[in-house]
Amino acid sequence: MDPTQDLNVYLVGGAVRDELLGLPVHERDWVVVGSTVDDMLARGFRQVGNDFPVFLHPHSQEEYALARVERKTGVGYQGFAFDTAKEVTLEQDLERRDLTINAIAKAPDGTLVDPYGGRADIEERVIRHVSDAFSEDPLRVLRAARFTTRFASLNFSVSPDTMQLLSDIVAQGEMPALAAERVWSETARALMHDKPSVYFQMLRACGALAVLFPEVDALFGVPQSEQWHPEIDTGLHTLMVIDMAASMDAALPVRFAALVHDLGKAKTPPDQWPNHHGHERVSRKLVTQFGQRLRVPGECVRLAEYVAEFHTHCHRALELNAKTLLKTFESIGAFRKPGIVEAFAQACEADARGRDGLEARDYPQAAYFRGAFKAAQSVENAAIAKTGVSGKAFGEAVRRARLRAIDVYQSSTDAGAPSG
């Protein structure tokens, strides 16, 4: 027996939206109107979630939720009470959703239920809030920014009323109540879109960037040398770097490193502008603090720390001697985790090319850096061990062999490109 037989079931949310946009649908969520927890359990659904009744279909494992309404009871995104009574209507359930494009339901016969104009907003490429209840949940500031980012390539933009509402939410002072995990989750998803700069531009426009990511917000208005940075502004450069990382189809750790690699430049005293001597180590310290505060995954933080402190080494790779190159490889843990070299080189290339008018520049330093590491990696520790050396002498012998290998690589490679 079909467990949904005789249930008043509608496909809702992202699946309906993406179908209307002609995009692939990766998961389907359903809302059930006029049912109860006991009825769903009796049909074989398995209840999950602690906040409100959500059920997994016994065969498809897709999520089915009872129609519900929400009432604000406290501060933050968790300060809500839910009512899933049988009397809750589909229109009431859709009204408590965030954006009109996410507040469309589809009946089994294909009929759309669209009481808040989501289909028209899809056609007009508008991100708009469903109702004033939108302002009750500060997480929706991040969600609105993320959806605008996700659909930036489709020319979606935020309605002026919704943009004002985002600013009002920030002004209410509830943004700091958001759990670090939720902030990171939305941000990580935004970083993986094609143009992640949109997310941070929106957050800056409504004031949320200064609250949630003050280290990034502080970069705007900080000048850099026009010789290397035609865009001059460090904040604009940062946005260009994360977009460049996205265009390279880089993994999340690389994109995060691109976001935070220059945080230390905001700490440079203005009387030293546009130079930023020593910003690398300051950046690394700020990256560590940033990662701890937002509970960023360790893989992302480690790479970002290395990129922050050593990205200028990669930029000058063609000029460095073997000793400095080897020390750099050791400092980023390359011999323990060789895969980090590729991620490090990608982040450095994104930094070099994330500059106004230089997006298509060649960056031979990345290939040179990889090649020098491959040479050093070719040293066989086992062969050295067979010579009978051990302890500290063994480590020194391995290091000398790696230096010789890098020297040979450098001698066989034409160097001399400008570092940028």
Secondary structure as UniProt FT lines:
FT   TURN            3..6
FT   STRAND          8..12
FT   HELIX           14..21
FT   STRAND          29..33
FT   HELIX           37..42
FT   TURN            43..44
FT   STRAND          46..48
FT   STRAND          54..56
FT   TURN            58..60
FT   STRAND          63..66
FT   STRAND          69..72
FT   TURN            77..78
FT   STRAND          80..83
FT   TURN            86..87
FT   HELIX           90..95
FT   HELIX           100..102
FT   STRAND          105..106
FT   TURN            108..109
FT   STRAND          112..113
FT   TURN            115..116
FT   HELIX           118..124
FT   STRAND          126..127
FT   HELIX           132..136
FT   HELIX           139..150
FT   HELIX           152..154
FT   STRAND          157..158
FT   HELIX           160..171
FT   TURN            172..173
FT   HELIX           175..177
FT   HELIX           180..191
FT   HELIX           197..206
FT   HELIX           208..212
FT   HELIX           214..217
FT   TURN            218..221
FT   TURN            226..228
FT   TURN            230..231
FT   HELIX           234..247
FT   TURN            248..249
FT   HELIX           252..260
FT   TURN            261..262
FT   HELIX           263..267
FT   HELIX           270..272
FT   TURN            273..274
FT   TURN            277..278
FT   HELIX           279..294
FT   HELIX           298..315
FT   HELIX           317..319
FT   HELIX           322..331
FT   TURN            332..336
FT   HELIX           339..353
FT   TURN            356..357
FT   TURN            359..360
FT   HELIX           364..377
FT   HELIX           381..385
FT   TURN            386..388
FT   HELIX           391..411
//
